[in-house]
Amino acid sequence: MTRPIEEPNQTDLIAGYILGDLSPDEAICLDEVLAETPDLQEEVGAFAEAFSSLPYDLPLLEPSKRLKDKIISAANHSIADNSPAALHANVVPISAPHRRRWSWKQWMPTGIAAAAIAVLGWNQIQLSQQFQQAAALQKQLQATKTELERVRNELQANQGTIALLSQPTTQMYPLIGITSPNNGRISTARILANAGSVNVTLVAHDLPTLANNQIYRLWAVATPTTAPMYCGQFRQDNAGVAKWVAPNAACTKKPAKLLVTLDAPSDPVTSAGPLVMKSSI
């Protein structure tokens, strides 16, 4: 059985049924069509099965300019043919012996193809967005792994310092920078040593890295009236840690003040260079 084109579009009904987005009124209309044409149910089932097997990962192909022009031209002609003036001019009297009718079978393949293209395009967009999100997460994960590896290496390198801090006999002397470096942050440091020991550990933050012709030197002032005593020289590593052996055990016997100066390695140890840090005790 065929239906005139003026009645509800069977192609939209069939495509809507396959895609699962029919309104209640459209579902009723489709039921009427299926009731009038029982054989249609088997064909609808075949089309639904074929549509469900369509691949969703096919790449989107850009049509050629010639094909685009043909599609646009056909669409313009279709709009012109369906204008009120064109429809009025094409009216055929009811008594005409050869009234033209259209079958839903003629329009169904085109409707299904259009629906399939729309679904494929939407899935292509979703896949592209998911790929971008996965790439961003992968980059973030790699950055996190790099940071964890850095922290792990730093902890391993500072095992001795951590063990020294855990000893109850360890004395800690805080120091603070005299001037701000280029980054605008004041340098700070901690001197760690057991009282009377010659083993000295320094843990610094924001202390500028030195050139090859420069060195830091530590000086201890036993009492407010005594001259500074040379207590060794150092350069901190990338973690800000430096370890050395003091030339005199008196350097760690609870001095009244500790000083850090900037010197040249060849400078005499009888005089100190510019002051860089001093103890805050």
C-alpha positions in Angstrom: 0.0 0.0 0.0 1.2 3.5 -0.8 0.5 6.9 0.8 0.3 10.3 -0.7 3.2 12.7 0.0 0.7 15.1 1.8 0.3 12.5 4.7 2.9 12.2 7.5 6.4 11.4 6.2 6.9 7.6 6.6 10.6 8.1 6.2 10.9 10.2 9.3 8.7 7.8 11.2 10.8 4.8 10.3 14.1 6.6 11.0 12.7 8.0 14.3 11.6 4.5 15.3 15.1 3.0 14.5 16.8 5.9 16.4 14.3 5.7 19.3 13.2 9.3 19.4 9.5 9.2 18.2 7.0 11.3 19.9 3.8 9.7 21.2 1.8 11.1 18.2 4.4 9.8 15.8 4.4 6.4 17.4 0.6 6.2 16.9 1.0 7.2 13.3 3.6 4.6 12.7 1.4 1.9 14.3 -1.3 2.8 11.8 1.1 2.4 8.9 2.3 -1.0 10.3 -1.3 -2.1 10.8 -2.1 -1.3 7.2 1.0 -3.0 5.8 1.9 -6.1 8.0 4.9 -6.9 5.7 6.4 -3.6 6.6 7.3 -4.9 10.1 9.7 -7.4 8.8 11.4 -4.8 6.6 11.7 -2.3 9.4 13.3 -5.0 11.5 15.8 -5.7 8.7 16.6 -2.0 8.4 17.1 -1.7 12.2 19.5 -4.6 12.2 21.4 -3.2 9.3 21.6 0.2 11.0 22.8 -1.3 14.3 25.7 -2.9 12.5 27.0 0.4 11.0 30.6 1.2 12.2 30.9 4.3 14.4 34.6 4.9 13.9 34.7 5.7 10.2 36.6 8.9 9.4 34.6 11.9 8.2 35.3 12.7 4.5 35.0 16.2 3.1 33.1 16.1 -0.2 34.6 17.7 -3.2 33.6 21.2 -4.3 31.7 19.8 -7.3 29.7 17.4 -5.1 29.0 20.3 -2.7 27.7 22.4 -5.5 25.4 19.6 -6.7 24.0 19.1 -3.2 23.3 22.8 -2.7 21.7 23.1 -6.2 19.5 20.1 -5.5 18.4 21.6 -2.1 17.6 24.9 -3.7 15.5 23.2 -6.4 13.7 21.2 -3.7 12.9 24.4 -1.7 11.7 26.1 -4.9 9.5 23.1 -5.9 7.9 23.1 -2.4 7.1 26.8 -2.3 3.4 27.8 -2.1 3.3 29.1 -5.7 5.0 25.9 -7.0 2.6 23.6 -5.0 -0.4 25.6 -6.3 0.8 25.3 -9.9 1.3 21.6 -9.5 -2.2 20.8 -8.1 -3.9 18.0 -10.1 -7.7 17.7 -10.0 -9.0 14.8 -8.0 -10.8 13.5 -11.1 -7.6 13.2 -13.0 -7.1 9.6 -14.1 -3.3 9.5 -13.3 -2.7 11.1 -9.9 0.9 10.7 -8.9 1.5 8.9 -5.6 4.7 8.2 -3.6 5.7 5.1 -1.7 7.5 5.3 1.7 9.9 2.7 0.2 11.2 5.3 -2.2 12.2 7.7 0.7 13.3 5.3 3.4 16.9 4.5 2.2 17.6 8.3 2.0 16.2 9.0 5.5 18.2 6.1 7.0 21.4 7.3 5.3 20.9 10.8 6.6 20.3 9.6 10.1 23.4 7.4 9.9 25.5 10.3 8.8 24.3 12.4 11.6 25.0 9.7 14.2 28.5 9.1 12.8 29.3 12.8 12.8 28.3 13.1 16.5 30.3 10.1 17.5 33.3 11.4 15.6 33.1 14.7 17.7 32.8 12.7 20.9 35.8 10.5 20.0 37.9 13.6 19.3 37.0 15.2 22.6 37.8 12.0 24.5 41.2 11.8 22.7 42.0 15.4 23.7 41.0 14.7 27.4 43.1 11.5 27.5 46.1 13.4 26.1 45.8 16.1 28.7 45.5 13.5 31.5 48.5 11.6 30.2 50.6 14.8 30.2 49.4 15.6 33.8 50.3 12.1 34.9 53.7 12.3 33.4 54.3 15.6 35.2 53.2 14.1 38.5 55.5 11.1 38.0 58.4 13.4 37.4 57.7 15.4 40.5 57.4 12.3 42.6 60.7 11.0 41.3 62.4 14.3 42.2 61.0 14.2 45.7 62.1 10.6 46.1 65.7 11.3 45.0 65.8 14.3 47.3 64.7 12.2 50.2 67.3 9.6 49.5 70.0 12.2 49.2 69.0 13.7 52.5 68.7 10.5 54.5 71.8 11.6 56.6 70.3 15.0 57.3 67.0 13.4 58.4 68.8 11.0 60.7 70.8 13.9 62.2 67.6 15.8 62.9 66.1 12.8 64.7 68.9 12.7 67.2 68.0 14.5 70.5 71.6 15.8 70.9 71.6 17.7 67.6 71.8 21.5 67.9 70.0 23.6 65.3 71.0 27.2 64.6 68.8 29.2 62.2 70.3 31.8 59.9 68.7 34.5 57.7 70.0 36.4 54.7 71.1 40.0 54.9 69.9 41.1 51.5 67.3 39.8 49.0 68.6 37.9 45.9 67.3 38.6 42.4 64.1 36.5 43.0 63.1 38.8 45.9 63.1 36.1 48.6 65.2 36.2 51.7 67.7 33.3 52.0 67.3 31.1 55.1 69.4 28.2 56.4 69.9 25.8 59.4 73.2 24.8 60.8 73.0 21.3 62.3 75.7 19.9 64.6 76.2 18.1 67.8 77.8 20.3 70.5 81.6 20.0 70.3 81.5 18.0 67.1 83.5 18.9 64.0 80.9 17.6 61.6 78.7 20.4 60.3 75.6 20.2 58.1 73.9 23.2 56.5 70.4 23.1 54.9 69.7 26.3 53.0 66.7 27.7 51.1 67.0 30.4 48.3 70.7 30.7 48.9 72.2 31.8 45.6 74.4 29.2 43.7 78.0 30.4 43.5 80.4 30.7 40.5 83.6 28.7 40.5 85.7 31.6 41.8 83.4 32.1 44.9 82.9 30.2 48.1 80.8 30.5 51.3 82.5 30.5 54.7 81.1 29.9 58.1 82.3 32.0 61.1 81.5 31.4 64.8 81.5 34.2 67.4 82.0 32.5 70.8 81.1 35.6 72.9 79.9 39.1 72.0 83.4 40.5 72.6 85.4 37.9 70.7 86.5 38.1 67.0 84.9 35.7 64.5 86.5 32.2 64.3 86.9 30.5 60.9 84.7 27.3 60.8 85.1 26.0 57.3 83.8 26.8 53.8 81.1 25.2 51.6 79.0 25.2 48.4 75.5 23.8 48.7 74.2 21.2 46.3 71.0 21.4 44.2 68.9 20.4 47.3 70.5 23.3 49.3 72.5 20.9 51.5 76.2 21.2 52.4 78.4 19.1 54.7 81.9 19.7 55.9 84.3 19.2 58.8 85.0 22.2 60.9 88.6 23.0 61.7 87.8 23.5 65.4 85.3 21.8 67.7 84.7 25.2 69.4 82.7 26.2 66.3 79.8 24.0 67.5 80.0 24.7 71.3 76.9 26.8 71.4 78.4 30.0 69.9 76.8 33.4 70.6 76.5 34.1 66.8 77.1 32.4 63.5 78.0 34.2 60.3 78.2 33.3 56.6 80.3 35.4 54.3 81.1 35.4 50.5 84.8 34.9 49.8 87.2 33.6 47.1 88.7 30.2 47.7 92.2 31.7 47.8 91.3 34.4 50.4 93.0 34.1 53.8 91.0 32.6 56.6 92.1 35.4 58.9 89.6 37.9 57.5 86.0 37.6 56.3 84.4 38.8 53.1 81.0 40.4 52.6 78.4 39.2 55.1 75.6 37.1 53.5 73.8 35.5 56.4 73.8 35.6 60.2 72.2 33.6 62.9 68.9 34.8 64.2 69.4 33.6 67.8 
